[in-house]
Amino acid sequence: MTTIEAPTNCPSCSSVLEVVNQLLYCRNASCGTKISKLMEHFASTLKIKGLGPVAVQKLDIQSLDELYRLDLDDCSEGLGSLKLGEKLYAEIQRSTGAPLNVLLPAFSIPLIGKTASAKLSKVCTDIDEIDYDTCKEAGLGEKSTANLLAWLDEEFYLLGNLPFSFKFDAPSSKPTALGTVCITGKLVSYKTKALAHAALEEVGYGHKSSLTKDVTILVNESGIESAKTKKARDAGVQIVTNLLEFIGE
């Protein structure tokens, strides 16, 4: 029986391959084949119609930053068609509204797919709240956590100019008989706003991300009299400075 040995180097750029969960990964950010495959996966995950391998090659896109710097003229000239250019440009602009739930799996981070992203969305509100503790709270494994944190530390800074909010899609709950809560500023009693929202829902409160007319309680644990706090106070909204005590945990 013939034994087939796994390659140790990337056939495209010759970089040493890394084994993750029995899969081989090239870590060279400049690898041409890797860039092409990453772009294809990103476009497929965000459902950007018209951005297939041929379009990527015609537009000569080498990074996501270059993709989102394309204007209508770039798309039309690159594809050789105003109609195709208009359609692709519209698709690219539409994709900027993707929440982190959808966006995170698009970055091809080993072991970070839809399931891991969905778990994180239950304990985090945005990408800044992702750390070892929140990954553990979400139920991610050690390898998944290590891969995600390494990506945040080594590659995320390269994406800082992309036109995304990098926030998880967590729709506001409906107002309840107990009231609707809005949280402003940094929390002290909970690590993330997502965890605070879960605690509020458990005892029967609704929550909103902004100070709308149906908000009856504003949580401000920072001690800073922000414009939002002043507006709430002037409107007669109850101000809470310790959410744990308010909930009664």
C-alpha positions as CSV (number, residue, x, y, z in Angstrom):
1,M,0.0,0.0,0.0
2,T,1.4,3.3,-1.0
3,T,1.8,5.9,1.7
4,I,1.0,9.5,0.7
5,E,2.9,12.1,2.7
6,A,1.2,15.4,3.5
7,P,3.0,18.4,2.0
8,T,5.0,20.6,4.5
9,N,5.2,23.7,2.3
10,C,2.6,25.7,0.4
11,P,2.8,24.8,-3.3
12,S,2.2,28.4,-4.3
13,C,4.5,30.4,-2.1
14,S,6.6,27.7,-0.4
15,S,5.8,28.9,3.1
16,V,5.7,26.2,5.9
17,L,2.2,24.9,6.3
18,E,0.4,24.8,9.6
19,V,-1.8,21.8,10.7
20,V,-5.0,22.9,12.4
21,N,-7.6,20.3,13.2
22,Q,-6.1,17.9,10.6
23,L,-6.3,20.6,7.9
24,L,-3.3,22.4,6.3
25,Y,-3.2,26.2,6.3
26,C,-0.8,28.6,4.7
27,R,-0.1,31.6,7.0
28,N,1.7,33.7,4.5
29,A,-0.6,36.8,4.1
30,S,1.1,37.6,0.7
31,C,0.5,34.2,-0.9
32,G,-1.1,34.8,-4.2
33,T,-3.2,31.6,-4.2
34,K,-4.3,32.2,-0.6
35,I,-5.4,35.7,-1.4
36,S,-7.5,34.5,-4.3
37,K,-9.1,31.7,-2.3
38,L,-9.7,34.1,0.7
39,M,-11.4,36.6,-1.6
40,E,-13.6,33.9,-3.1
41,H,-14.6,32.6,0.3
42,F,-15.3,36.2,1.5
43,A,-17.5,37.0,-1.5
44,S,-19.3,33.6,-1.2
45,T,-20.0,34.1,2.5
46,L,-21.3,37.6,2.1
47,K,-23.1,36.6,-1.0
48,I,-21.5,39.3,-3.2
49,K,-22.9,38.4,-6.6
50,G,-20.6,38.9,-9.5
51,L,-17.4,38.7,-7.5
52,G,-16.1,35.3,-8.7
53,P,-12.5,34.2,-9.5
54,V,-12.7,35.8,-13.0
55,A,-13.9,39.1,-11.7
56,V,-11.3,39.1,-9.0
57,Q,-8.6,38.5,-11.6
58,K,-9.9,41.2,-14.0
59,L,-10.1,43.8,-11.2
60,D,-6.7,42.7,-9.9
61,I,-7.8,42.8,-6.3
62,Q,-5.1,41.8,-3.8
63,S,-6.8,42.6,-0.5
64,L,-10.2,43.3,1.1
65,D,-9.0,46.9,1.5
66,E,-8.6,47.2,-2.3
67,L,-12.0,45.6,-2.8
68,Y,-13.8,48.2,-0.7
69,R,-11.9,51.1,-2.3
70,L,-13.3,50.3,-5.7
71,D,-15.6,52.9,-7.2
72,L,-18.1,52.5,-9.9
73,D,-15.6,53.5,-12.6
74,D,-13.1,50.9,-11.3
75,C,-15.8,48.1,-11.5
76,S,-17.0,49.1,-14.9
77,E,-13.6,49.5,-16.5
78,G,-12.2,46.3,-14.9
79,L,-15.2,44.2,-16.0
80,G,-15.4,45.9,-19.4
81,S,-19.1,46.6,-18.9
82,L,-21.0,49.5,-17.3
83,K,-24.0,47.2,-16.6
84,L,-21.9,44.6,-14.9
85,G,-19.9,47.3,-13.1
86,E,-23.0,48.9,-11.7
87,K,-24.3,45.5,-10.4
88,L,-21.0,44.6,-8.8
89,Y,-20.6,48.0,-7.2
90,A,-24.1,47.8,-5.8
91,E,-23.4,44.3,-4.4
92,I,-20.1,45.5,-2.7
93,Q,-21.9,48.5,-1.1
94,R,-24.7,46.2,0.1
95,S,-22.3,43.9,1.8
96,T,-21.0,46.7,4.1
97,G,-24.1,46.2,6.2
98,A,-23.1,42.7,7.1
99,P,-23.2,42.1,10.9
100,L,-20.2,40.4,12.6
101,N,-22.3,37.2,12.8
102,V,-21.9,36.9,9.1
103,L,-18.6,38.8,8.7
104,L,-16.5,36.8,11.1
105,P,-16.8,33.4,9.3
106,A,-15.9,35.2,6.0
107,F,-12.4,35.9,7.2
108,S,-11.3,32.2,6.8
109,I,-10.1,32.0,10.4
110,P,-9.5,28.3,11.1
111,L,-12.3,26.7,13.2
112,I,-14.3,30.0,13.3
113,G,-17.4,29.5,11.3
114,K,-21.1,30.2,11.6
115,T,-21.5,28.1,14.8
116,A,-18.6,29.8,16.7
117,S,-19.8,33.2,15.5
118,A,-23.4,32.5,16.7
119,K,-22.1,31.5,20.1
120,L,-20.0,34.7,20.4
121,S,-23.0,36.9,19.5
122,K,-24.7,35.7,22.6
123,V,-22.1,37.1,24.9
124,C,-20.5,40.0,22.9
125,T,-22.0,43.0,21.2
126,D,-19.0,43.9,19.0
127,I,-15.5,42.7,18.1
128,D,-13.8,44.8,20.9
129,E,-15.5,42.6,23.5
130,I,-13.9,39.4,22.1
131,D,-11.1,38.1,24.4
132,Y,-10.2,34.8,26.1
133,D,-12.9,35.2,28.8
134,T,-15.7,35.9,26.4
135,C,-14.6,33.1,24.1
136,K,-14.7,30.8,27.1
137,E,-18.1,32.2,28.2
138,A,-19.4,31.5,24.7
139,G,-18.3,27.9,24.8
140,L,-15.5,28.0,22.2
141,G,-12.8,25.3,22.3
142,E,-9.2,26.1,23.2
143,K,-8.0,25.7,19.5
144,S,-10.9,27.9,18.2
145,T,-10.1,30.5,20.8
146,A,-6.4,30.5,20.1
147,N,-7.0,30.9,16.4
148,L,-9.4,33.7,16.8
149,L,-7.3,35.6,19.3
150,A,-4.2,35.2,17.1
151,W,-6.1,36.6,14.1
152,L,-7.3,39.5,16.2
153,D,-3.8,40.2,17.3
154,E,-2.0,39.6,14.1
155,E,-4.4,40.4,11.2
156,F,-7.4,42.4,12.3
157,Y,-5.5,45.6,12.5
158,L,-5.0,45.3,8.7
159,L,-8.8,45.5,8.3
160,G,-9.3,48.7,10.4
161,N,-10.3,50.8,7.3
162,L,-13.0,48.4,6.1
163,P,-16.5,50.0,6.1
164,F,-18.0,47.6,8.6
165,S,-19.4,48.2,12.1
166,F,-17.9,45.0,13.4
167,K,-21.0,44.6,15.6
168,F,-22.9,41.4,16.2
169,D,-26.5,41.3,15.0
170,A,-28.5,41.2,18.2
171,P,-32.0,42.8,17.6
172,S,-33.4,44.8,20.5
173,S,-36.0,42.9,22.5
174,K,-39.5,44.1,22.6
175,P,-40.7,46.4,25.4
176,T,-42.2,44.5,28.4
177,A,-44.4,45.4,31.3
178,L,-41.4,45.9,33.5
179,G,-39.9,48.5,31.2
180,T,-37.2,49.0,28.5
181,V,-33.6,49.5,29.4
182,C,-30.9,51.4,27.5
183,I,-27.2,51.0,28.6
184,T,-24.8,53.9,28.0
185,G,-21.1,54.0,28.7
186,K,-18.8,51.3,30.1
187,L,-20.3,48.7,32.3
188,V,-18.8,47.7,35.7
189,S,-21.2,45.0,36.9
190,Y,-21.1,43.0,33.7
191,K,-18.2,42.2,31.3
192,T,-20.2,42.9,28.2
193,K,-23.5,44.5,27.2
194,A,-24.6,41.2,25.7
195,L,-24.4,39.6,29.1
196,A,-26.2,42.5,30.7
197,H,-29.0,42.2,28.1
198,A,-29.4,38.5,28.8
199,A,-29.7,39.2,32.5
200,L,-32.3,41.9,31.9
201,E,-34.3,39.6,29.6
202,E,-34.2,36.8,32.2
203,V,-36.0,39.0,34.8
204,G,-38.4,40.5,32.3
205,Y,-37.0,43.7,30.9
206,G,-36.6,44.8,27.3
207,H,-33.6,46.6,26.0
208,K,-32.7,49.1,23.2
209,S,-29.3,50.1,21.9
210,S,-30.3,53.8,21.7
211,L,-32.4,56.2,23.8
212,T,-35.7,56.0,22.1
213,K,-39.0,57.3,23.4
214,D,-40.1,53.9,24.8
215,V,-36.9,53.6,27.0
216,T,-37.9,53.9,30.7
217,I,-34.6,53.1,32.3
218,L,-31.1,54.3,31.5
219,V,-28.1,52.4,32.9
220,N,-25.0,54.5,33.4
221,E,-22.3,52.9,35.6
222,S,-19.5,55.1,34.3
223,G,-20.3,58.0,36.6
224,I,-19.9,60.3,33.6
225,E,-22.8,62.7,33.0
226,S,-23.0,62.2,29.2
227,A,-25.4,64.0,26.8
228,K,-27.5,60.8,26.7
229,T,-27.7,60.7,30.5
230,K,-28.7,64.4,30.6
231,K,-31.3,63.9,27.9
232,A,-32.8,60.9,29.8
233,R,-32.8,62.8,33.1
234,D,-34.6,65.7,31.5
235,A,-37.2,63.3,30.0
236,G,-37.9,61.8,33.4
237,V,-36.2,58.5,32.6
238,Q,-35.0,56.5,35.6
239,I,-31.2,56.5,35.9
240,V,-29.5,53.3,37.2
241,T,-25.9,53.4,38.4
242,N,-25.6,49.8,39.5
243,L,-27.3,47.2,37.2
244,L,-26.5,44.2,39.5
245,E,-28.3,45.9,42.4
246,F,-31.1,47.0,40.1
247,I,-31.7,43.5,38.8
248,G,-31.3,42.0,42.3
249,E,-28.6,39.4,41.5
